[in-house]
Amino acid sequence: MAEKINILLVAVITGVVFNYIGVPAGGMIGAMLGTAAIQIRSTSKLVIPIKIRRLVRISMGTFIGLGITAQGIAQVRNLLLPAVISLVGIISISLLTVLILYKIFKFPLAESLLSSIPAGLSELSMNAEEIEADPVVVTTMHIFRLFGIFITIPILIKILH
């Protein structure tokens, strides 16, 4: 039990530190890296009970729902065509990535799909276990994606602006 409390404390501390020093998505990335560092050296694995996972998902859904405003809904009409074009592009690239991972790199199909779709890291990592995909593979692929985005997007904005 003490080891589990230690893992949770390290997760909170590293999440707060990463957030404080300004790392993009620092709370999540710091907590993830802190937990991983302890977990790698640990003899036992902290398993989050399904009830807590569901509570986390409810909390995330609440957070997302709070971001939806009347002003945002009013803009939907103007954003519909650009959103559809963006969606088609993202799905096309994601499916191409799924095929490459599945056919060339021989990833299992579930891992190929979860590793390729541009969704939230926490949601995909949590869903990986539930559909019997390797959460380590899915999480690692998305960490690379996130860091790539965090590094390249600011550079691209400076170049294009």
trRosetta pair geometry for C-beta under 8 A, 3 or more apart (Angstrom, degrees):
i j d omega theta_ij theta_ji phi_ij phi_ji
1 4 5.7 -54 -155 34 37 112
1 5 6.5 36 150 -17 68 104
2 5 5.7 -53 -150 37 35 111
2 6 6.2 41 149 -24 66 105
3 6 5.4 -50 -149 34 33 117
3 7 6.6 37 151 -22 64 100
3 42 6.3 122 178 -138 128 114
3 43 7.9 -78 -137 46 168 82
3 44 6.1 108 94 49 147 115
3 46 7.9 -152 119 -64 90 100
4 7 5.6 -48 -150 31 34 112
4 8 6.6 30 153 -14 64 105
4 44 7.8 -55 -60 99 87 123
4 46 5.1 132 -124 -108 87 110
5 8 5.7 -57 -151 40 33 110
5 9 6.2 35 152 -20 67 106
6 9 5.7 -55 -146 37 30 111
6 10 6.3 29 156 -17 65 106
6 38 6.6 -178 122 -153 98 146
7 10 5.9 -57 -148 38 28 109
7 11 6.3 33 152 -23 63 107
7 35 5.8 60 -176 -133 94 78
7 38 4.9 -175 -109 104 77 145
7 39 6.7 66 -128 -65 125 79
7 42 7.2 -2 -76 -72 121 150
7 46 5.1 -147 80 -30 162 150
8 11 5.5 -51 -147 33 32 116
8 12 6.5 30 156 -17 65 104
8 46 7.8 173 -49 -150 83 161
9 12 5.9 -55 -149 37 31 108
9 13 6.1 26 156 -16 66 110
10 13 5.8 -57 -142 41 30 109
10 14 6.0 21 163 -11 68 110
10 34 4.4 -169 146 164 90 111
10 35 6.6 150 95 -78 104 47
10 37 7.3 -123 159 68 141 105
10 38 5.2 133 58 -37 160 138
11 14 6.4 -59 -140 42 22 101
11 15 6.0 24 159 -20 60 114
11 31 4.2 46 -173 -156 82 85
11 32 7.9 57 -136 -53 93 24
11 34 5.2 172 -96 88 38 117
11 35 4.5 28 -88 -62 103 99
12 15 5.8 -60 -146 38 25 113
12 16 6.3 23 158 -17 63 108
12 31 6.9 31 -73 -109 26 103
13 16 5.9 -57 -148 37 28 108
13 17 6.3 25 155 -17 65 109
13 34 6.7 164 71 -142 81 161
14 17 5.6 -53 -141 39 34 112
14 18 6.1 33 160 -18 67 106
14 30 4.1 -168 140 166 77 89
14 31 5.9 155 82 -84 94 33
14 33 6.2 -133 156 76 144 87
14 34 2.9 176 16 -51 151 134
14 35 7.8 -140 50 -20 136 62
15 18 6.1 -55 -144 38 26 107
15 19 6.2 25 156 -17 62 111
15 26 7.2 125 -166 133 52 69
15 27 4.4 41 -178 -160 98 59
15 28 7.0 50 -130 -56 105 16
15 30 4.3 159 -98 86 32 106
15 31 3.5 14 -67 -53 114 93
15 34 6.9 -97 -31 19 68 135
16 19 5.7 -60 -148 40 28 112
16 20 6.0 31 154 -23 66 110
16 27 7.2 33 -75 -115 35 80
16 30 7.2 -126 29 107 31 150
17 20 5.6 -56 -144 36 29 113
17 21 6.4 15 162 -9 65 108
17 26 7.9 -125 96 167 46 116
17 30 5.9 173 65 -154 79 147
18 21 6.3 -60 -143 42 27 101
18 23 4.4 -51 -177 41 88 133
18 26 3.5 -171 131 -173 86 90
18 27 6.6 -173 79 -65 103 23
18 29 5.7 -144 161 80 157 89
18 30 2.7 -163 5 -59 132 124
18 31 7.8 -114 31 -17 132 58
18 33 7.6 114 -63 36 145 122
19 22 7.9 47 172 -65 30 21
19 23 7.1 -73 -75 49 27 85
19 26 4.0 168 -78 94 43 115
19 27 4.3 30 -66 -61 123 78
19 30 6.5 -100 -21 13 72 142
20 26 7.5 -142 19 130 41 150
21 26 6.8 173 58 -138 75 150
22 26 6.8 149 121 -46 9 147
23 26 3.5 117 68 -95 89 99
23 29 6.0 -109 131 68 129 132
23 30 6.7 130 60 -50 141 100
24 29 7.8 59 89 -3 57 142
24 146 7.9 -166 103 171 112 99
24 150 4.6 -172 50 -124 142 121
25 28 4.9 -42 169 47 95 111
25 29 5.2 92 107 -21 91 106
25 121 8.0 93 170 24 154 134
25 146 6.7 -64 43 -171 150 134
25 150 7.8 -111 19 -78 103 131
26 29 5.8 -61 -128 48 28 102
26 30 5.3 28 172 -20 69 114
27 30 6.2 -56 -138 39 17 108
27 31 6.3 13 162 -14 57 112
28 31 6.0 -60 -147 39 25 108
28 32 6.1 25 156 -20 63 111
28 121 6.9 127 150 72 138 125
28 122 6.3 -98 -144 -55 131 116
29 32 5.6 -56 -145 38 30 113
29 33 6.2 24 159 -14 66 108
29 143 7.7 118 -127 -130 97 95
29 146 7.4 -164 -86 121 120 146
30 33 6.0 -58 -143 40 28 104
30 34 6.0 26 159 -16 65 111
31 34 5.9 -56 -142 40 27 110
31 35 6.1 27 159 -18 63 110
32 35 5.9 -58 -147 39 25 109
32 36 6.1 25 156 -20 63 110
32 121 7.9 -39 -73 135 158 135
32 139 7.5 -172 -164 -169 131 126
32 143 7.7 -163 123 -93 147 119
33 36 5.6 -53 -142 37 31 113
33 37 6.3 36 157 -25 64 103
34 37 5.8 -52 -149 30 29 112
34 38 6.8 19 156 -8 62 105
35 38 6.1 -63 -154 41 32 104
35 39 5.7 29 154 -21 70 115
35 46 7.8 -96 -160 50 108 134
36 39 5.5 -57 -135 41 29 112
36 40 6.1 38 162 -30 65 102
37 40 6.2 -48 -149 24 24 112
37 41 7.3 3 157 1 55 108
38 41 6.4 -75 -160 46 33 98
38 42 5.9 44 148 -44 70 113
39 42 5.2 -51 -141 19 33 123
39 45 6.8 50 -153 -126 102 69
39 46 7.0 -97 -101 20 104 97
42 45 7.0 135 102 -81 125 43
42 46 7.8 -11 129 -19 169 87
48 52 5.2 -112 180 83 93 123
48 53 5.5 112 119 -59 115 90
48 56 8.0 0 165 -10 145 140
49 52 5.0 90 64 8 81 101
49 53 7.2 -145 100 -6 42 88
50 53 5.4 -52 -146 37 37 115
50 54 6.3 39 154 -21 67 103
51 54 5.8 -51 -150 35 31 112
51 55 6.5 34 150 -20 62 105
52 55 5.4 -51 -148 35 36 115
52 56 6.4 40 151 -21 66 101
53 56 5.6 -52 -151 33 32 113
53 57 6.5 32 151 -18 64 104
53 126 5.8 153 -154 -159 112 121
54 57 5.6 -53 -149 36 34 112
54 58 6.4 37 151 -20 66 103
55 58 5.6 -50 -148 35 33 113
55 59 6.4 36 151 -20 64 104
56 59 5.6 -54 -150 36 32 113
56 60 6.4 32 151 -19 66 104
56 122 7.8 -119 153 162 125 125
56 126 7.3 -163 90 -100 131 155
57 60 5.6 -51 -145 36 34 111
57 61 6.3 35 154 -19 65 105
57 123 7.6 90 -115 -115 92 85
57 126 7.2 -167 -68 118 103 159
58 61 5.7 -54 -148 37 30 112
58 62 6.4 35 151 -22 63 104
59 62 5.6 -53 -150 34 32 114
59 63 6.4 34 152 -20 64 104
60 63 5.6 -51 -149 35 33 114
60 64 6.4 31 153 -16 66 105
60 120 7.8 -179 -168 94 140 166
60 122 7.1 -170 -93 97 147 131
60 123 7.1 -177 135 -73 165 99
61 64 5.7 -54 -146 38 32 109
61 65 6.1 35 154 -21 65 109
62 65 5.6 -56 -145 38 29 114
62 66 6.4 33 155 -24 63 104
63 66 5.9 -53 -153 29 28 113
63 67 7.2 30 149 -21 58 102
64 67 5.8 -57 -164 27 38 114
64 68 7.5 38 144 -25 65 98
65 68 5.8 -49 -160 20 43 112
67 72 7.7 62 142 -37 69 166
68 72 5.8 -123 -152 73 53 141
68 73 7.0 60 178 -51 93 94
69 72 4.6 103 53 3 75 101
69 73 7.1 -137 97 -3 43 85
70 73 5.6 -52 -148 37 34 112
70 74 6.4 40 150 -24 65 104
71 74 5.6 -52 -151 32 32 115
71 75 6.8 29 152 -18 63 105
72 75 5.8 -59 -155 34 34 110
72 76 7.4 60 145 -49 61 84
73 76 5.7 -21 -164 -17 42 118
74 77 7.7 -44 171 15 42 100
75 78 5.4 -61 -166 47 65 108
75 79 5.4 50 140 -16 89 116
76 79 5.7 -72 -140 48 29 103
76 80 6.2 55 159 -59 68 89
77 80 6.1 -27 -151 -13 27 116
79 82 5.7 -70 -158 54 56 105
79 83 5.1 59 147 -31 87 112
80 83 5.8 -62 -145 37 23 112
80 84 6.4 21 159 -19 63 107
81 84 5.8 -53 -144 35 31 110
81 85 6.4 30 157 -17 65 105
82 85 5.7 -55 -146 38 33 111
82 86 6.1 34 155 -19 66 107
83 86 5.7 -54 -146 39 30 112
83 87 6.1 34 153 -23 64 107
84 87 5.5 -52 -145 36 30 115
84 88 6.4 32 156 -19 64 104
85 88 6.0 -53 -148 35 29 110
85 89 6.5 28 153 -16 62 108
86 89 5.8 -60 -151 39 30 111
86 90 6.1 26 156 -17 67 110
87 90 5.9 -57 -143 39 28 108
87 91 6.1 25 160 -16 65 109
88 91 6.0 -57 -144 40 26 108
88 92 6.2 30 156 -22 62 109
89 92 5.7 -57 -147 35 27 112
89 93 6.4 21 159 -12 65 107
90 93 6.0 -57 -146 40 29 106
90 94 6.0 30 155 -20 65 111
90 118 5.8 -82 -166 25 120 134
91 94 5.6 -56 -143 39 30 113
91 95 6.2 30 158 -20 66 106
92 95 6.0 -56 -148 35 26 108
92 96 6.5 27 153 -17 61 106
93 96 5.7 -55 -151 36 32 113
93 97 6.4 33 151 -19 65 106
94 97 5.6 -56 -150 37 32 112
94 98 6.4 38 150 -23 66 102
94 116 4.8 125 -162 143 76 101
94 117 5.3 51 -154 -100 139 53
94 118 6.5 -115 -81 -11 121 85
95 98 5.4 -45 -146 31 36 116
95 99 6.5 38 154 -19 64 101
95 116 7.7 126 -68 137 19 143
96 99 5.8 -53 -153 35 32 112
96 100 6.5 31 151 -18 64 105
97 100 5.7 -53 -147 36 34 111
97 101 6.2 29 157 -15 67 107
97 112 7.9 172 124 -177 72 82
97 115 7.8 -133 141 106 115 86
97 116 4.0 164 101 -135 117 117
98 101 6.0 -60 -147 41 28 106
98 102 5.9 18 160 -13 66 117
98 109 8.0 40 -175 -153 105 66
98 112 4.7 93 -152 147 70 105
98 113 5.6 30 -120 -87 123 54
98 116 4.6 -125 -63 33 73 165
99 102 5.9 -63 -138 44 25 106
99 103 5.5 -1 175 3 67 118
99 112 8.0 105 -42 177 16 137
100 103 6.7 -60 -122 49 18 92
100 104 5.2 -23 -168 24 60 123
100 105 6.9 42 142 0 69 103
101 104 7.3 -38 -86 52 10 85
101 105 5.1 -43 -148 50 47 120
101 107 4.2 -16 158 22 97 135
101 111 7.4 -130 149 110 131 85
101 112 4.1 167 94 -125 118 91
101 115 6.1 157 -132 77 169 131
101 116 6.4 -145 6 -56 140 117
102 105 7.6 30 -6 56 11 77
102 106 7.5 34 -176 -118 32 18
102 107 5.6 -73 -86 62 46 85
102 108 7.9 -25 -119 137 81 12
102 109 5.8 38 -118 -100 125 62
102 112 4.2 -2 -60 -89 91 166
103 106 7.8 -20 158 -70 11 49
107 111 4.7 -123 175 92 108 111
107 112 4.4 140 94 -66 121 85
107 115 6.8 -76 -175 24 163 145
107 137 7.2 156 -138 170 112 145
108 111 4.8 81 62 15 85 106
108 112 6.9 -150 92 -11 39 89
108 133 6.8 -166 86 -123 122 81
108 134 7.8 117 33 -1 124 98
109 112 5.5 -54 -146 34 32 115
109 113 6.4 29 158 -17 66 105
110 113 5.9 -57 -151 37 29 109
110 114 6.2 16 159 -7 66 112
110 128 7.7 126 144 -142 109 67
110 131 5.3 -168 -152 124 135 113
110 132 6.7 83 63 81 171 70
110 133 3.9 -141 123 -76 114 110
111 114 6.0 -58 -136 46 30 103
111 115 5.6 28 163 -19 66 116
111 128 7.6 51 -103 -141 70 108
111 133 4.6 161 -71 -158 69 109
111 134 5.8 9 -95 35 128 88
111 137 5.0 3 -152 102 128 139
111 138 6.1 -128 -139 -63 74 86
112 115 6.1 -62 -140 40 20 108
112 116 6.1 6 163 -12 59 121
113 116 6.2 -75 -147 40 22 104
113 117 6.4 15 169 -22 65 110
114 117 6.6 -50 -133 26 27 104
114 124 5.1 144 -170 -166 96 106
114 127 6.8 -166 -121 92 127 108
114 128 5.6 132 158 -92 166 89
114 131 7.7 166 -53 63 134 130
114 133 5.4 137 18 107 145 168
114 138 4.6 -27 120 -120 120 124
115 137 6.5 -59 -75 138 126 91
115 138 5.4 -128 -75 -118 75 59
115 141 3.8 17 -150 85 101 169
115 142 7.1 -134 -139 -43 56 78
116 141 7.8 -47 -55 153 46 143
117 124 7.2 174 71 -99 101 130
118 145 7.6 -156 -114 171 75 146
119 123 5.7 -79 142 76 115 124
119 124 5.4 133 82 -53 108 109
120 123 4.3 77 73 12 103 107
120 124 6.6 178 86 -7 52 88
121 124 6.1 -65 -146 41 25 105
121 125 6.0 22 162 -18 66 112
121 139 6.8 73 -170 -133 98 68
121 142 4.5 159 -111 136 90 138
121 143 7.1 79 -130 -67 138 59
121 146 6.3 -21 -55 -49 134 137
122 125 5.9 -56 -142 38 27 109
122 126 6.2 24 159 -16 63 110
123 126 6.0 -61 -150 39 27 108
123 127 6.2 19 156 -14 65 112
124 127 5.7 -58 -142 41 31 108
124 128 6.3 49 154 -42 64 96
124 138 5.5 -148 142 166 104 123
124 139 7.8 168 99 -79 98 55
124 142 6.1 144 71 -57 140 153
125 128 5.7 -37 -151 8 31 119
125 135 5.3 73 -162 -159 73 102
125 138 5.9 172 -98 103 57 113
125 139 4.7 51 -105 -81 115 97
125 142 7.3 -114 -53 40 95 145
126 129 7.1 -58 -173 28 34 102
126 130 7.3 23 143 -10 64 113
127 130 5.4 -65 -155 41 46 113
127 131 6.2 14 159 1 81 109
128 131 6.7 -79 -151 48 25 88
128 133 4.3 -92 -157 79 79 100
128 134 6.7 -43 170 87 125 22
128 135 4.0 146 88 -91 134 70
128 137 7.9 174 -154 61 144 81
128 138 4.3 -155 -87 22 142 154
128 139 7.5 -100 3 -34 157 81
129 132 7.5 29 -173 -80 33 29
129 133 7.6 -87 -57 57 22 64
129 135 5.3 -12 -51 -48 85 124
133 137 7.2 -104 161 63 91 114
133 138 5.9 73 124 -44 121 127
134 137 4.2 65 89 9 112 110
134 138 6.7 164 89 -10 60 86
135 138 5.5 -57 -141 44 38 111
135 139 5.7 37 160 -20 71 110
136 139 6.0 -56 -140 40 25 108
136 140 6.1 25 159 -19 62 111
137 140 5.9 -58 -146 37 25 110
137 141 6.3 25 158 -19 63 108
138 141 6.0 -56 -149 35 27 110
138 142 6.5 16 157 -10 63 111
139 142 6.0 -65 -149 43 29 105
139 143 6.2 33 154 -25 67 105
140 143 5.7 -50 -144 31 31 112
140 144 6.7 32 156 -16 62 102
141 144 6.0 -57 -158 35 30 111
141 145 6.5 30 146 -19 64 108
142 145 5.1 -48 -144 37 40 117
142 146 6.1 42 155 -21 69 102
143 146 5.8 -51 -144 37 31 110
143 147 6.3 25 158 -13 65 107
144 147 6.1 -58 -143 41 27 105
144 148 6.1 31 156 -22 63 110
145 148 5.7 -59 -149 36 26 114
145 149 6.4 24 155 -17 63 107
146 149 5.7 -57 -150 37 31 109
146 150 6.1 28 155 -18 67 108
147 150 5.5 -52 -140 39 33 111
147 151 6.1 27 159 -16 66 109
148 151 6.0 -62 -146 40 26 105
148 152 5.9 2 167 -1 66 117
149 152 6.4 -64 -129 47 23 94
149 153 5.4 20 179 -22 66 118
150 153 6.9 -38 -115 30 14 106
150 154 7.6 8 174 -6 46 107
151 154 7.5 -82 -175 36 20 98
151 155 6.9 5 151 -7 60 119
152 155 5.6 -68 -153 44 38 112
152 156 5.8 37 156 -22 76 109
153 156 5.6 -55 -142 38 31 111
153 157 6.2 34 158 -22 65 104
154 157 5.6 -51 -145 34 32 113
154 158 6.5 32 156 -18 64 104
155 158 5.9 -56 -153 36 31 110
155 159 6.4 27 152 -17 66 108
156 159 5.6 -56 -144 39 32 110
156 160 5.8 12 164 -4 69 115
157 160 6.3 -65 -135 49 24 98
157 161 5.5 23 166 -25 65 118
158 161 6.1 -53 -128 35 21 108
